[in-house]
Amino acid sequence: MTDYLQYGSGLRLMENVRLRIKDIDVDRRATFVRGGEGAKDSVVTLPEEQTTFLLRHIESSKTCYQRDRGN
């Protein structure tokens, strides 16, 4: 997943590594980068081509999380 965001949105490696699901807003097509270059927060546009992939990835991550928790 990180390659798609890094190249599609222009994120730096560590900005990409620190992303959490709560930082991605698919409805607004925005990615919130916290503590980026210069320790500043910013909003990066999420390319439309990536939204389908991200939604599938988030759903599979949630399923895996629920299974691991035993719910």
C-alpha positions in Angstrom: 0.0 0.0 0.0 2.8 2.4 0.8 4.1 2.5 -2.8 0.8 3.6 -4.1 0.5 6.5 -1.7 4.1 7.5 -1.8 4.2 7.9 -5.6 0.6 8.9 -6.2 0.5 11.6 -3.5 4.1 12.6 -3.4 4.6 11.6 0.2 8.1 11.1 1.7 9.0 7.7 3.0 8.6 8.5 6.7 5.4 10.4 6.2 4.1 7.3 4.4 5.3 4.9 7.1 3.6 7.0 9.9 0.2 7.0 8.2 -2.8 5.5 10.0 -6.2 4.6 8.7 -7.7 7.6 10.5 -5.4 9.9 8.5 -7.1 8.9 5.2 -10.4 10.5 4.2 -11.6 8.8 1.1 -14.8 10.9 0.8 -12.8 14.1 0.6 -10.0 12.4 -1.2 -7.5 13.7 1.3 -4.6 12.3 3.3 -3.6 14.1 6.5 0.1 14.0 7.1 1.0 14.7 10.7 4.5 15.9 11.6 5.8 16.0 8.1 8.7 18.0 6.8 9.6 20.7 9.4 7.4 19.0 11.9 4.3 20.5 10.3 0.9 19.0 9.5 -0.4 19.1 6.0 -3.2 17.7 3.8 -2.3 15.9 0.6 -4.7 15.1 -2.2 -5.5 11.4 -2.6 -5.6 10.4 -6.2 -8.9 9.0 -7.4 -7.3 5.9 -8.9 -6.1 4.9 -5.4 -9.4 5.1 -3.6 -10.7 1.7 -4.7 -7.5 0.0 -3.7 -7.4 1.8 -0.4 -11.0 0.9 0.5 -10.3 -2.7 -0.2 -7.1 -2.6 1.8 -8.8 -0.9 4.8 -11.6 -3.5 4.7 -9.2 -6.4 4.7 -7.2 -4.8 7.5 -10.3 -4.3 9.6 -11.3 -8.0 8.9 -7.9 -9.1 10.0 -8.0 -6.9 13.1 -11.4 -8.2 14.1 -10.3 -11.8 13.6 -7.2 -11.3 15.7 -9.2 -9.7 18.5 -11.6 -12.7 18.4 -14.7 -10.6 17.6 
